[in-house]
Amino acid sequence: MGPRIWVCSLVISIPVLIIAAQTNNQDYVALQSLQAIWQNTPPNWVGPDPCGAGWDGIRCNNSRVTSITLASMNLTGQLSGDIQELAELQILDLSYNKGLTGSLPSSIGKLKKLARLIVVGCGFSGLIPDTIGSLQQLLSLSLNSNNFIGGIPPSIGSLINLYWLDIADNKLSGTIPVSDGNTPGLDMLVHTKHFHFGQNHLSGEIPPRLFNSNMTLIHVLFESNNLIGNIPSTIGLVQTLEVLRLDRNALSGTVPRNLNSLSLLKELYLSNNKLTGALPNLTGLNSLNYMDLSNNSFNASAVPSWSYGTRTTSRTSSSWPLQPPSLADRVSCFSISGDPNNYIADYAQSVGYKKELILVGNPICQETGQSQTENYCVIPEPSNYSSYSTPPNNCLPTTSGSNQLSSPNCKCAYPYTGTLTFRAPSFFDLRNLSIYASLQSSMMVFFQSHQLPVDSVSLSNPTKNSDDYVILDVRIFPSGLNRFNQSRISGIGFVLSNQTFKPPSGFGPSVFHGDGYGNFAGTHKSTSTGVIIGAAVGGSVLVILVLLAGVYAFRQKRRADKQNNPFVLYLSSILEPRQNSGGVPQLKGARFFSFEELKRCTNNFSETNDLGSGGYGKVYKGTLPSGQLVAIKRAQHGSMQGGLEFKTEIELLSRVHHKNVVSLVGFCFEQVEQMLVYEYIPNGTLKESLSGASDDFLTFTSYEY
């Protein structure tokens, strides 16, 4: 069998060994940089083609990386500044990797096409880079639950397309920035729906200029900061507002009257401040579900008429009928409890009032007998915790081993776990089991509609923390297998971190915190011995075949080079004198110089040895080891010839010997270089001699023929 037939048979016997890479080289190098400083990257991050090989968490379009979603991968390390090389990146989600630390690189501002930057629940620290303001395509910025410090960058106000802004649960300080004509501010974010700034160390007043009638905010969450001063009346201009949390600050003054115009407001938290004056008239809040005004210093007054239906107050000795729709029919919890300084001194409950009103700590409950007879003077049984857990779906739970858990469908598996935190729920009693059933059902419908491989969802241990957040443990069980792979976890993590899932009405704004998943499919030691042996044998055979093909290809290339490049033959003839040297350059007196030789004799082609330049290239003065001075003509890349043309030139020049023509000493054809070495003539150039610039001025009578 001839060699060509043998190679064809070899190629046919091997499935595709070499394919054209589908990944842009710049993007591949950037991903390599990330992989080099991260630990626990997905196991299939191998090879030079992330797009073609389908690296987990990587999505591409036209050979460019457009999405990185690596939620809950247990990544550790830092985010390299080389992320800037991914010029087409639109989504970056690294959420729930607590081992990712360090600062966000300022070069992230060069990702001009980035639409979603999500790093929820990581370990990032330092300042939020001001360059984020350059990301003009950004729709979602989720930096919550990290360790960021410093102020809110005013440049965020330049993100005119921003929909979601969540910087809660960090260590941010300073004031809330607004524009001043020279620098941007958050008041410019008229298309943003969410301001989630809670659980930080923000200080100063809430700027009145922060809000205006052009804004479309639905959530303003400023709870648990160090804000002072008055509540700005400009909040009443944001007619789209549904949730307002200003509690747990040091706000003072009166409640603005125009809050009454927020007809879409569902949850209002003003508790734990230093508010004074009369309780505001909120009869216009027709959508209100939950309100907490407790622990303030409101003036002495009766319970306001808008808190229930028709009632009579003895303080004013007059009747205050509240026309339908009655606020009392809508508010599930109206709390003015916990601080006697609210001075609620009089209350008469209307017939049929069924809502929960708590007045403990006010003067009305300190009157003799009132605290024992009226239910509004009794603190209800604590409901900040429930032992609820999703029950089995008409099946008997199975006994699971190896840290597996039984799903609601009684299947043993390794679930993806985490917590759901609801930042402004409208329900008060965590013992109401129906709310969990509706949440569980909505999550399953969501996963199925997005074709995510989820068998069932389990909820348990609902609690309410000190910030009035409701927190639920979540377990998401895999469908078909007993564990998820990396691709599925990144997909589920992304739809939760990206706020794609919307909980049922009444749960309010939420955030998911996923745990690191440590039971990926393919990482456990359950592969059979036969599979391992088969893979090893098959891999060995493939390696041998590839090596044989490589050796043959190398020999064929070497043979072709010798036939096409006479200088290869020339060098071979020097090393192997007996070898047939037909076709090598036939030189008379000229010799071959290596690139390193000429580099040494010109002091690395230094400027001090530069004699001049022309269309061919530069000419350098050099000194050979023998002491002979030479002029080295080094071709520039644009004027280089082919190998055969260069051979012909040096053969011709080596034969020319005349007293008026400088002699060719040698040549170099190595390391993509073409150089000619001539004897050195010290009297300057012909141009200098004719013009008198040199010491030897030539006249017509001085020419020799």
C-alpha positions, -999 to +999 in steps of 0.1 A: +000+000+000+014+034-011+020+061+015-008+083+002-033+054+004-021+046+039-026+082+050-061+083+035-070+051+053-056+065+085-076+097+082-108+078+074-102+056+105-100+085+128-131+106+135-125+143+130-091+150+145-087+186+135-116+210+131-116+247+124-119+265+157-153+283+162-140+307+189-124+340+183-088+338+194-091+370+215-120+356+234-103+322+239-072+340+254-095+360+278-112+328+290-079+312+295-069+341+317-100+336+338-094+299+340-058+304+351-068+323+382-101+305+391-104+272+408-133+247+403-140+258+367-163+233+349-145+200+340-153+205+303-133+237+301-106+220+280-093+226+245-089+257+224-125+261+213-150+271+240-177+279+215-174+248+194-169+225+223-198+240+243-180+249+275-205+249+304-217+284+312-204+298+280-227+309+251-215+323+218-227+339+186-207+340+154-175+328+172-177+355+199-185+349+236-218+366+244-227+351+278-210+338+309-233+323+335-216+304+363-239+306+393-232+283+423-201+267+407-180+270+438-156+292+420-127+308+439-102+335+428-106+370+414-121+385+383-092+393+360-090+426+341-087+406+309-125+403+310-123+435+290-112+414+259-146+398+256-159+427+235-192+411+226-201+400+261-238+407+270-243+387+302-220+381+331-235+362+360-211+349+387-236+348+415-235+326+446-197+320+444-186+332+478-150+323+469-148+350+443-131+379+461-111+410+454-124+441+436-143+444+404-117+455+378-122+490+364-117+475+329-152+460+332-163+494+319-149+485+284-176+458+279-197+482+259-223+456+250-229+443+285-266+442+294-266+422+326-239+423+354-250+400+382-227+390+411-252+383+438-239+367+470-201+366+461-172+379+481-163+409+461-150+440+480-135+474+475-151+503+457-177+499+429-157+510+399-168+544+385-163+529+350-196+510+353-212+542+342-198+535+307-220+504+302-247+522+283-265+490+273-268+478+309-303+467+319-296+449+352-270+458+378-271+433+408-242+438+432-261+429+463-248+407+492-211+414+487-186+435+507-184+466+486-174+498+504-173+535+496-200+556+480-225+549+452-207+560+420-226+590+405-217+576+371-245+550+375-268+579+367-256+576+331-271+542+326-301+554+308-314+519+300-311+505+335-341+486+347-328+469+379-304+485+404-297+463+435-267+473+457-283+461+490-266+442+517-231+457+513-210+482+533-217+512+512-215+547+528-219+583+520-248+601+505-271+592+477-258+610+446-280+633+424-270+653+393-258+688+396-254+699+360-218+687+358-219+652+372-247+626+367-268+612+395-295+586+403-323+611+396-315+606+359-326+570+360-361+577+348-365+542+333-353+523+363-380+503+382-360+492+413-339+511+438-328+484+463-303+501+487-312+485+520-288+471+546-259+495+540-244+525+558-257+553+536-260+586+554-271+621+550-306+633+538-326+617+511-322+644+484-355+659+473-341+660+437-338+622+438-374+618+428-394+634+400-426+629+380-408+613+350-396+584+371-411+549+368-399+534+400-420+506+416-397+496+445-378+521+467-361+501+495-338+523+517-343+503+549-316+498+576-293+526+567-282+558+585-304+583+566-315+615+584-337+645+578-372+647+564-389+624+540-389+643+508-423+652+495-411+646+460-417+608+466-453+616+460-445+625+424-436+589+416-471+577+408-458+542+398-446+534+433-458+501+448-434+494+477-417+521+499-394+511+527-378+539+547-378+521+580-349+516+604-332+549+597-331+582+617-356+601+596-375+630+614-402+655+607-437+648+595-449+624+569-455+642+536-492+647+529-489+639+492-480+603+500-518+600+500-516+603+462-497+571+457-528+550+447-507+520+436-487+517+468-491+482+483-465+482+512-455+511+533-427+508+560-419+539+580-412+523+614-382+527+636-375+564+628-380+597+646-410+609+628-433+634+645-465+653+639-499+639+633-505+606+617-509+613+579-541+610+561-537+580+538-572+575+526-560+576+490-539+545+493-565+522+477-540+494+470-524+493+504-519+458+519-493+463+546-483+493+567-460+497+597-456+531+614-444+517+648-416+531+669-419+567+660-428+599+680-461+609+664-482+635+683-509+626+707-540+617+687-567+591+683-563+562+660-568+578+625-601+573+609-586+559+577-573+528+596-608+513+599-644+517+587-670+539+604-659+547+639-665+573+667-637+590+684-643+605+719-613+628+716-631+649+689-667+639+700-676+635+664-682+608+639-657+602+610-673+579+584-648+565+559-664+560+525-657+528+505-633+516+494-624+514+530-587+513+538-595+491+567-609+465+543-575+464+525-548+467+551-539+433+565-517+447+593-517+482+607-490+485+634-484+516+656-469+494+683-438+494+705-433+530+714-455+550+739-443+582+723-469+576+696-495+587+722-525+569+708-550+577+735-585+569+722-600+542+700-635+528+693-636+497+671-663+495+645-686+465+643-672+439+620-636+451+620-615+420+611-581+434+605-552+432+630-546+465+648-518+466+675-517+495+700-495+480+727-474+506+744-497+535+738-517+554+765-550+538+755-537+504+766-524+517+799-559+526+812-572+504+839-587+472+825-581+480+789-550+458+786-569+428+798-601+433+778-592+446+744-574+424+719-556+454+703-538+458+737-524+422+736-493+413+717-503+384+694-486+351+696-453+354+678-455+343+642-420+351+630-413+314+625-432+284+611-423+248+611-438+244+576-422+220+551-436+210+518-456+177+523-452+147+500-474+146+469-496+116+478-466+092+482-445+078+509-411+094+514-382+071+506-351+065+527-322+083+510-286+076+515-253+093+505-266+127+515-295+125+491-329+139+501-364+127+493-383+151+470-420+159+473-425+132+446-407+108+469-376+104+447-341+104+462-318+130+447-292+158+454-312+190+452-300+225+444-305+244+477-307+281+487-329+307+503-356+330+490-357+363+508-388+385+505-379+421+513-414+436+516-441+409+520-477+419+526-486+389+548-480+390+585-488+355+598-462+329+587-486+302+599-508+307+569-498+276+549-517+286+517-491+312+509-464+286+506-485+263+484-490+292+460-453+300+459-443+264+453-469+260+425-458+292+408-421+281+409-429+248+393-450+264+365-421+288+359-394+261+356-416+240+333-424+269+311-387+276+307-380+239+300-357+236+330-352+200+342-369+203+376-389+175+391-402+193+422-397+222+446-396+219+484-401+249+508-394+249+545-386+269+577-402+303+569-388+329+593-391+367+596-358+384+606-351+416+624-355+436+591-390+421+586-377+401+557-394+367+552-368+340+545-376+305+531-353+275+526-356+262+490-347+228+476-350+223+438-349+186+428-336+174+394-358+156+368-347+124+352-314+120+371-305+122+408-283+152+404-278+183+382-248+189+359-230+222+356-250+234+327-283+229+344-272+246+376-260+276+358-293+278+339-314+276+370-291+300+389-293+326+362-331+327+359-333+332+397-305+357+400-317+376+369-351+381+385-368+362+356-389+344+382-416+366+397-433+353+429-471+356+434-486+389+444-482+396+481-446+384+484-431+416+472-396+421+459-374+390+464-338+378+461-325+343+458-292+332+474-280+299+460-257+275+478-226+261+461-236+228+444-211+200+452-228+170+436-225+176+399-232+147+375-199+133+364-179+142+394-188+112+416-169+079+416-195+056+403-182+050+367-179+013+360-145-004+356-155-014+321-162+021+310-129+033+324-109+005+307-127+011+274-121+048+275-084+042+284-078+017+255-097+038+230-078+069+241-044+051+238-052+038+203-063+073+192-031+088+206-010+063+187-028+069+154-024+107+158+013+103+165+018+081+134-001+106+113+020+135+128+053+117+120+043+111+084+030+146+080+063+160+094+084+139+070+063+150+040+065+186+050+103+184+054+106+168+020+085+195+004+105+222+022+138+208+008+123+207-027+109+242-026+135+260-004+171+258-017+184+272+015+172+242+035+192+221+011+222+244+014+223+240+052+218+203+048+248+202+024+269+219+050+260+195+077+259+164+054+286+169+027+279+136+010+243+146+004+233+154-031+233+192-033+217+197-067+196+229-066+214+245-037+228+281-042+260+280-063+281+306-045+316+319-053+333+333-022+301+342-003+292+324+029+261+318+050+257+338+082+232+329+110+209+355+123+226+354+157+260+360+141+248+392+124+230+403+155+262+401+175+284+418+150+259+448+148+254+450+186+218+439+181+213+462+151+218+492+172+211+527+160+248+537+163+255+512+136+228+524+113+243+536+080+211+546+063+180+532+047+163+528+013+134+511-004+149+477+003+155+482+040+182+494+064+220+491+062+240+484+093+278+486+099+291+454+115+324+438+126+330+401+120+349+381+145+379+383+121+379+421+125+366+427+090+342+455+086+310+447+067+278+465+056+247+444+063+217+452+041+186+440+060+154+437+041+122+451+055+091+428+055+074+446+026+103+442+002+113+406+009+115+382-021+106+345-024+133+319-016+141+312-053+144+348-062+167+355-032+188+325-043+192+338-078+202+373-065+230+361-042+243+337-069+246+366-093+261+390-068+286+364-056+300+361-092+305+399-097+340+410-089+351+445-100+372+472-084+342+497-086+317+472-072+316+462-035+319+425-031+293+402-015+307+386+016+277+365+025+240+363+032+214+353+059+181+336+052+169+326+087+141+335+111+120+352+084+150+374+076+168+382+043+201+399+047+230+406+023+265+411+037+289+433+017+324+446+023+324+479+040+335+511+021+344+538+046+343+569+024+306+576+026+279+573+000+280+583-036+255+611-029+278+625-002+308+624-025+291+641-053+276+668-031+308+674-012+294+663+021+323+638+026+360+645+027+365+629-007+348+653-032+344+637-066+348+656-099+344+645-134+382+642-138+384+619-107+364+591-122+383+560-132+371+539-161 
